[in-house]
Amino acid sequence: MEDQNIEGKDRETSALSKKSLRQHIRQRKARHTDEELVALSQPIVEAVLADPRFQEAQTVLLYHSLPDEVYTPGLIAAALRMGKRVLLPVVISRTEMEISDDFHILEPQGAAFTDYASVDCAIIPGMAFDAQGHRLGRGRGYYDRFLAQAADVYKLGLCFPFQLVEAVPCEATDVAMDRVECGPVQS
């Protein structure tokens, strides 16, 4: 994995199960207001915009952030201004996610995108990440299934500093990130 900004390792999370780790991270997120999370997102978004792999990418998979995720509307807008083809996922069932480049109000509207080989960079959210790029998602496997089909895509995980842990429990179907960006680590 490429050089990363991961120093906020947390020994108390190293032995947690996926379910327990998700709960632990939810508790950490709950300590912050929505406004604080938006402010914490700014240096993370700036780091993504400065990433050479993102800058060179023609087609990028982004995500429209949930209230407890790194805030991405500014990143989506910047990618569009840069002339990138922007793809956004939408959950269509408990087990399936589609990706589209035709969206309205940041919700995909067009036909499902399936040319995964053309995706240059995938910006992926997560509940927790570790220094090896292992990612803990929300438990449905949407991104892992997509990434298994887009094996050559540059995978950039986004999280807040308090979402970095010493070790994320992994399974054979979990796909590691090439890099994790969390902005400046707070003390």
C-alpha positions as CSV (number, residue, x, y, z in Angstrom):
1,M,0.0,0.0,0.0
2,E,1.2,3.5,-0.8
3,D,2.4,5.9,1.9
4,Q,-0.5,7.0,4.1
5,N,-1.4,9.4,6.8
6,I,-2.2,6.7,9.4
7,E,-0.9,7.3,12.9
8,G,-4.0,7.2,15.0
9,K,-3.8,3.5,15.6
10,D,-5.9,2.3,18.5
11,R,-5.0,-0.8,20.4
12,E,-8.4,-1.2,22.0
13,T,-9.9,-1.9,18.5
14,S,-7.4,-4.5,17.4
15,A,-9.3,-7.5,18.8
16,L,-12.9,-6.4,18.1
17,S,-15.3,-8.3,15.8
18,K,-16.7,-6.5,12.8
19,K,-20.0,-5.9,14.6
20,S,-18.3,-4.6,17.7
21,L,-15.9,-2.4,15.7
22,R,-18.8,-0.9,13.8
23,Q,-20.5,0.0,17.1
24,H,-17.3,1.4,18.5
25,I,-16.8,3.7,15.5
26,R,-20.5,4.8,15.6
27,Q,-19.9,5.9,19.2
28,R,-16.8,7.8,18.1
29,K,-18.8,9.5,15.3
30,A,-21.6,10.4,17.7
31,R,-19.2,12.6,19.7
32,H,-19.1,15.0,16.8
33,T,-21.8,17.3,15.4
34,D,-22.7,17.3,11.8
35,E,-20.9,20.7,11.5
36,E,-17.8,19.3,13.0
37,L,-17.8,16.4,10.6
38,V,-18.1,18.7,7.6
39,A,-15.2,20.8,9.0
40,L,-13.1,17.6,9.5
41,S,-13.9,16.7,5.9
42,Q,-12.3,19.7,4.3
43,P,-8.6,18.7,4.7
44,I,-9.5,15.2,3.6
45,V,-11.1,16.5,0.4
46,E,-8.2,18.8,-0.3
47,A,-5.8,15.8,0.0
48,V,-7.9,13.8,-2.4
49,L,-7.8,16.7,-4.9
50,A,-4.0,16.9,-4.6
51,D,-3.6,13.1,-5.1
52,P,-1.8,12.6,-8.4
53,R,-3.8,9.4,-9.2
54,F,-7.1,11.3,-8.7
55,Q,-5.8,14.3,-10.7
56,E,-4.9,12.0,-13.7
57,A,-8.1,9.9,-13.5
58,Q,-10.6,10.4,-16.3
59,T,-13.4,8.4,-14.7
60,V,-13.9,8.4,-10.9
61,L,-16.3,6.6,-8.7
62,L,-17.4,8.9,-5.8
63,Y,-20.2,8.6,-3.3
64,H,-22.8,11.0,-2.0
65,S,-21.9,11.1,1.7
66,L,-24.2,10.1,4.5
67,P,-24.3,12.5,7.4
68,D,-21.7,10.5,9.3
69,E,-19.2,10.1,6.4
70,V,-16.5,12.3,4.9
71,Y,-18.6,15.1,3.3
72,T,-18.3,14.7,-0.5
73,P,-20.5,17.3,-2.3
74,G,-17.6,19.6,-2.8
75,L,-15.4,16.8,-4.1
76,I,-18.1,15.7,-6.5
77,A,-18.5,19.3,-7.8
78,A,-14.7,19.7,-8.1
79,A,-14.4,16.5,-10.1
80,L,-17.1,17.6,-12.5
81,R,-15.4,21.0,-12.9
82,M,-12.2,19.2,-13.7
83,G,-14.0,17.5,-16.6
84,K,-14.0,14.0,-15.0
85,R,-16.6,11.5,-15.7
86,V,-18.2,11.0,-12.3
87,L,-20.0,7.8,-11.2
88,L,-22.2,7.6,-8.2
89,P,-23.5,4.4,-6.6
90,V,-27.1,3.8,-5.6
91,V,-28.3,0.9,-3.5
92,I,-31.2,-0.9,-5.3
93,S,-31.7,-3.8,-2.9
94,R,-30.3,-5.3,0.4
95,T,-27.6,-7.1,-1.7
96,E,-27.1,-5.0,-4.8
97,M,-25.7,-1.6,-5.7
98,E,-25.7,0.0,-9.2
99,I,-23.4,2.7,-10.5
100,S,-24.4,5.5,-12.9
101,D,-22.9,8.6,-14.5
102,D,-26.4,10.1,-15.2
103,F,-27.6,11.6,-11.9
104,H,-29.9,14.3,-10.8
105,I,-29.6,15.8,-7.3
106,L,-26.7,13.4,-6.7
107,E,-28.9,10.4,-7.1
108,P,-28.1,8.2,-10.2
109,Q,-31.0,8.2,-12.7
110,G,-29.7,6.6,-15.9
111,A,-28.9,3.1,-16.9
112,A,-26.5,1.0,-14.8
113,F,-22.9,1.6,-15.6
114,T,-21.0,-1.7,-16.2
115,D,-17.7,-0.7,-17.9
116,Y,-15.8,-1.2,-14.7
117,A,-12.4,-1.4,-16.5
118,S,-12.8,2.3,-17.5
119,V,-12.9,3.4,-13.9
120,D,-9.5,4.9,-13.0
121,C,-10.1,5.9,-9.4
122,A,-12.7,4.7,-6.8
123,I,-13.2,6.9,-3.7
124,I,-14.6,4.5,-1.1
125,P,-16.2,5.3,2.3
126,G,-15.8,3.0,5.3
127,M,-16.6,2.6,9.0
128,A,-13.0,1.9,9.8
129,F,-9.6,1.4,8.1
130,D,-6.2,0.1,9.1
131,A,-2.6,0.8,8.0
132,Q,-2.7,-2.1,5.6
133,G,-5.7,-0.6,3.7
134,H,-8.2,-3.1,5.1
135,R,-11.7,-1.6,5.2
136,L,-14.7,-2.2,7.3
137,G,-17.9,-1.2,5.6
138,R,-21.5,-1.1,6.8
139,G,-21.8,-4.9,6.4
140,R,-23.6,-5.4,3.1
141,G,-20.5,-6.0,0.9
142,Y,-21.6,-3.6,-1.9
143,Y,-18.2,-2.0,-2.5
144,D,-16.3,-5.3,-2.1
145,R,-18.5,-6.9,-4.8
146,F,-17.9,-3.9,-7.1
147,L,-14.2,-3.8,-6.4
148,A,-13.9,-7.5,-7.2
149,Q,-15.1,-6.7,-10.7
150,A,-12.9,-3.6,-11.1
151,A,-9.6,-5.2,-10.0
152,D,-7.3,-2.6,-11.5
153,V,-9.0,0.5,-10.2
154,Y,-7.0,2.8,-7.8
155,K,-8.8,2.4,-4.5
156,L,-8.7,5.4,-2.2
157,G,-10.5,5.0,1.2
158,L,-11.8,8.1,3.0
159,C,-12.3,8.4,6.7
160,F,-12.0,10.7,9.6
161,P,-8.8,10.3,11.8
162,F,-10.8,8.6,14.6
163,Q,-11.8,5.9,12.1
164,L,-8.3,4.6,11.8
165,V,-7.7,1.5,13.9
166,E,-4.8,-0.9,14.5
167,A,-6.5,-3.8,12.7
168,V,-9.7,-4.4,10.8
169,P,-11.0,-8.0,10.8
170,C,-10.8,-9.3,7.3
171,E,-12.4,-12.1,5.2
172,A,-11.3,-13.4,1.8
173,T,-14.0,-11.3,0.1
174,D,-12.8,-8.0,1.6
175,V,-10.9,-5.8,-0.8
176,A,-8.1,-3.6,0.6
177,M,-7.6,0.0,-0.4
178,D,-4.4,1.2,-2.2
179,R,-4.4,4.3,0.0
180,V,-6.4,5.6,2.9
181,E,-6.8,9.4,3.4
182,C,-7.9,10.7,6.8
183,G,-6.5,14.2,6.7
184,P,-4.3,15.4,9.6
185,V,-4.2,13.0,12.5
186,Q,-5.4,14.8,15.7
187,S,-3.7,14.2,19.0
